[in-house]
Amino acid sequence: MPALSIVIVSYNTADLLIGCLRSLARVESEAEFEIIVVDNSSQDGSAARARSEFPGVKVVQLESNLGFAAGVNRGLAVACAPLVFAVNPDCIVPRETLRRLLSFMADHPRAAIAGAGLTTVRGQELASTFRFPSLFREFWNLLPELKSLLKAIRIGPAGMLQRRAGVIPPPQRAESVSGAALIMRAVALREAAGFDEGFFLYHEEIDLCTRLLRAGWEVWCVPAAQVIHFDAQASGYRSNRLAGDPVLTWRLMGMDRLWSKHRPGLPHRLWKWQTRWLLLARVWFVRLLGPLGRSDRNARDHRISELFTVRQLLGRRGRGKTP
């Protein structure tokens, strides 16, 4: 039996998937592992290329796009190792990363999840740990253009130099880690019944980490186990602008589900009220821009329709569901 099962959920990212698999082939000496690719009904030949170039890889081909959470669960269903490394196809796994993660899990038996330290291809640090959402943080997440501007002013050139200095912090406890690259203990996953498939894409890792912490497990981040992440290549999400549909719906309905599960009652209602009013404010902002050309007017009308649609979805009673 292998020491590690590596699960990759792919959707129309054939070139990136092959790059990820090649990086894993270069670190085969670090551990005995199996690779499981779950293809979410891609139309770009991802599954066929994986089978052709890497015949030892298990490919689970789904008939429809079930989303990330359900995709990982399908991979877990055929995984046979006591540890599972879920990694996005838009990641490159450097040498020593798997060895460091396996060593950490061996030394920390109560760790259910340990996230990797994510970096850009230039070595700049990406967000690897997250706290449970708050009303304050979610306010700014619906104003990403302003948030990115303020962040750039606050960090400045000195902040970027500090990130490039190569000072790697020790392992640290976390409320949640990024789902882009994380190692998980199979027994803890079975105890938690895996990922909640009510999340289509986004926030499913926060939900899983929250449930595991409540069950007495630990969640960690291991910055020394670095993974290169070409962020959001499948979804096209950008952190400095509010996403369009379907990503906007996936994110906000996933957030609605997260609040309804873990902050029910008044906190959930306050989050929903705040979000709906901020979406309405964005509608008026788009209208005030007053585009001059026909193409701009069409884009404006489409954007307004997107904002109104997800606002109406959030106005419905009950727990948020994803498409």
C-alpha positions in Angstrom: 0.0 0.0 0.0 1.4 3.4 -0.9 2.2 5.9 1.9 0.3 8.7 0.0 -2.6 9.1 -2.4 -2.3 12.3 -4.5 -5.7 13.6 -5.8 -5.9 16.2 -8.6 -9.3 17.5 -9.6 -9.1 18.9 -13.1 -11.5 20.9 -15.3 -10.3 22.1 -18.8 -6.7 22.6 -17.6 -4.9 20.0 -19.7 -1.6 21.8 -20.1 -1.4 22.8 -16.5 -2.4 19.3 -15.4 0.4 17.7 -17.5 2.8 20.2 -15.9 1.7 19.2 -12.4 2.0 15.5 -13.2 5.5 16.1 -14.6 6.5 17.8 -11.4 5.3 14.9 -9.4 7.2 12.5 -11.6 10.4 14.3 -10.7 9.8 13.6 -6.9 8.9 9.9 -7.1 12.0 9.0 -4.9 10.6 11.0 -2.0 7.7 8.7 -1.2 5.7 5.8 -2.5 2.5 7.3 -3.8 -0.3 6.8 -6.2 -1.8 9.6 -8.3 -5.6 9.9 -8.9 -6.8 12.5 -11.5 -10.5 13.3 -11.2 -11.6 14.9 -14.5 -14.8 17.1 -14.1 -16.0 16.4 -17.6 -13.4 18.5 -19.3 -13.7 19.3 -23.0 -10.0 19.9 -23.7 -8.8 16.3 -23.7 -7.4 16.4 -20.1 -8.3 12.8 -19.3 -7.0 11.4 -22.5 -3.7 13.2 -22.2 -3.2 12.2 -18.6 -3.8 8.5 -19.6 -1.5 8.7 -22.6 1.5 10.5 -21.0 1.2 8.9 -17.5 -0.2 5.4 -17.9 0.4 4.7 -14.2 -2.1 7.4 -13.1 -5.6 6.5 -12.1 -8.1 8.6 -14.0 -11.7 9.0 -12.7 -13.7 10.6 -15.5 -17.0 12.2 -14.4 -19.9 12.7 -16.8 -20.6 16.2 -15.6 -18.8 19.0 -13.7 -19.6 18.2 -10.1 -17.3 20.9 -8.7 -14.2 20.8 -6.6 -15.6 19.3 -3.3 -17.4 16.5 -5.0 -14.4 15.9 -7.3 -12.1 15.4 -4.3 -14.6 13.1 -2.7 -14.6 10.9 -5.8 -10.9 10.7 -5.6 -11.0 9.8 -1.9 -13.3 7.0 -2.7 -10.6 5.2 -4.7 -7.6 6.3 -2.6 -6.0 3.6 -0.5 -3.2 5.4 1.4 -3.5 6.7 5.0 -2.6 10.2 3.8 -4.1 12.1 0.9 -2.4 15.1 -0.8 -5.0 17.1 -2.7 -3.3 19.5 -5.1 -4.8 21.7 -7.9 -3.7 21.1 -11.5 -2.4 24.7 -11.6 0.4 23.8 -9.2 3.9 22.7 -9.5 5.3 20.5 -6.6 9.0 21.1 -6.1 11.5 18.7 -4.6 11.4 18.1 -0.9 7.8 19.3 -0.5 6.2 15.9 -0.2 9.0 14.7 2.1 8.5 17.6 4.4 4.7 17.2 4.5 4.9 13.5 5.2 7.5 14.1 7.9 5.3 16.7 9.5 2.3 14.5 9.6 4.3 11.7 11.1 5.4 14.0 13.9 2.0 15.4 14.5 -0.6 12.6 14.9 -3.4 15.0 15.8 -3.0 17.0 12.6 -5.9 16.2 10.3 -4.7 18.7 7.7 -1.5 20.4 6.8 -1.4 23.0 4.1 1.6 23.8 1.9 3.2 27.2 1.6 2.0 28.7 -1.7 4.2 30.9 -3.8 4.1 32.4 -7.3 6.5 31.2 -9.9 8.8 34.1 -8.9 8.8 33.0 -5.3 6.5 35.6 -3.9 4.3 34.5 -1.1 0.6 33.7 -1.7 -2.1 33.4 1.0 -1.9 29.9 2.5 -3.9 30.3 5.7 -7.3 31.8 6.3 -9.4 32.8 9.3 -13.2 32.2 9.4 -14.9 35.0 7.5 -16.0 38.1 9.4 -18.5 40.9 8.5 -15.6 43.3 8.3 -13.4 41.2 5.9 -16.4 40.2 3.8 -17.3 43.9 3.4 -13.9 44.5 1.8 -14.0 41.3 -0.3 -17.0 42.8 -2.1 -15.0 45.9 -2.8 -11.9 44.1 -4.2 -10.7 47.0 -6.3 -10.4 49.3 -3.4 -9.1 46.5 -1.1 -6.3 45.7 -3.6 -5.3 49.4 -3.9 -5.1 49.8 -0.1 -3.2 46.6 0.2 -0.6 47.7 -2.4 -0.2 51.0 -0.5 0.2 49.3 2.8 2.7 46.6 1.6 4.7 48.8 -0.8 8.1 47.8 -2.3 9.6 47.1 1.1 7.0 44.4 1.8 7.8 42.7 -1.5 11.5 42.7 -0.7 10.7 41.1 2.7 8.8 38.3 1.0 11.7 37.7 -1.4 14.2 37.5 1.4 13.7 33.8 1.8 12.9 33.8 5.5 10.6 30.8 5.9 8.5 30.7 9.1 8.1 27.4 11.1 4.9 25.3 11.0 2.0 27.2 12.5 -1.6 26.3 13.7 -4.3 27.7 11.5 -8.1 28.0 11.4 -8.1 27.0 7.7 -5.6 26.4 4.9 -5.8 26.9 1.2 -7.4 24.0 -0.8 -4.8 24.4 -3.5 -2.3 22.1 -1.9 -3.0 20.3 1.4 -2.2 16.9 2.9 -5.0 15.2 4.9 -5.3 12.2 7.2 -7.7 9.7 5.8 -9.1 8.6 9.1 -10.0 12.2 9.9 -11.6 12.7 6.5 -13.7 9.5 7.0 -14.7 10.9 10.5 -15.8 14.2 8.8 -17.5 12.4 5.9 -15.2 14.2 3.5 -15.9 17.5 1.8 -19.4 19.0 1.9 -20.6 18.6 -1.7 -23.0 21.5 -1.2 -20.0 23.7 -2.0 -19.4 23.7 -5.7 -16.2 25.8 -5.7 -14.7 28.0 -3.0 -14.9 27.9 0.8 -15.2 24.1 1.0 -11.8 23.9 2.7 -12.9 26.4 5.4 -15.9 24.3 6.1 -13.9 21.1 6.4 -11.2 22.7 8.6 -13.9 24.2 10.9 -15.6 20.8 11.3 -12.3 19.0 12.0 -11.2 21.6 14.6 -14.6 21.2 16.4 -14.0 17.4 16.4 -10.7 17.9 18.2 -8.3 17.6 15.3 -5.6 20.1 14.4 -5.1 22.2 11.3 -1.6 23.4 10.4 0.4 25.1 7.7 3.9 24.1 6.8 5.5 27.0 4.9 8.7 25.1 4.2 6.7 22.7 2.1 6.4 25.1 -0.8 4.1 24.6 -3.8 4.1 26.9 -6.8 0.6 28.0 -7.6 -0.6 29.5 -10.9 -3.7 30.9 -9.2 -7.3 30.4 -10.4 -6.5 29.1 -13.9 -9.7 27.0 -14.1 -12.1 29.6 -12.8 -10.4 32.8 -14.0 -11.0 34.5 -10.7 -8.9 37.6 -9.9 -8.4 39.0 -6.5 -8.4 42.6 -7.6 -11.9 42.7 -9.1 -15.3 41.3 -8.4 -15.8 38.1 -10.3 -18.4 37.6 -13.0 -20.7 34.7 -13.2 -20.6 31.8 -12.7 -17.7 32.4 -10.3 -19.6 35.2 -8.5 -22.5 32.8 -7.8 -20.2 30.0 -6.7 -18.3 32.3 -4.2 -21.3 34.0 -2.7 -23.6 31.0 -2.5 -20.7 29.0 -1.0 -20.2 31.8 1.6 -23.9 31.7 2.3 -23.7 28.0 3.0 -20.6 28.5 5.2 -22.3 31.2 7.4 -25.6 29.2 7.6 -23.7 26.1 8.8 -21.2 27.7 11.3 -22.7 31.1 12.1 -26.4 30.5 12.0 -29.1 33.0 13.1 -28.3 36.7 13.5 -24.6 36.5 12.2 -25.8 34.8 9.0 -28.6 37.3 8.5 -26.3 40.2 9.0 -23.8 38.8 6.5 -26.6 38.3 4.0 -28.0 41.8 4.6 -24.6 43.4 4.1 -23.9 41.4 1.0 -27.2 42.2 -0.7 -26.8 45.9 0.0 -23.2 45.9 -1.3 -24.3 44.2 -4.5 -27.1 46.8 -4.9 -24.5 49.5 -4.4 -22.4 48.0 -7.1 -25.4 48.0 -9.5 -25.8 51.7 -9.0 -22.1 52.3 -9.5 -22.2 50.4 -12.8 -25.2 52.4 -13.9 -23.5 55.7 -13.0 -20.5 54.9 -15.2 -22.8 55.5 -18.2 -20.9 53.7 -21.0 -21.0 55.5 -24.4 -20.7 52.7 -26.9 -23.2 49.9 -27.7 -20.7 47.2 -26.7 -20.1 48.9 -23.4 -23.8 49.3 -22.9 -24.3 45.6 -23.5 -21.5 44.7 -21.1 -23.0 47.1 -18.5 -26.5 45.5 -18.8 -25.0 42.0 -18.5 -23.1 43.0 -15.4 -26.1 44.5 -13.8 -28.1 41.3 -14.6 -25.4 39.2 -12.9 -25.4 41.3 -9.8 -29.2 41.3 -9.5 -29.4 37.5 -10.1 -27.0 36.5 -7.3 -28.7 39.2 -5.0 -32.0 37.5 -5.6 -30.5 34.1 -4.9 -29.2 35.4 -1.5 -32.7 36.8 -0.7 -34.2 33.3 -0.7 -34.8 31.6 2.6 -32.8 28.5 3.7 -29.2 27.5 3.3 -27.3 28.6 0.3 -26.9 26.0 -2.4 -24.6 26.0 -5.3 -25.6 25.1 -8.9 
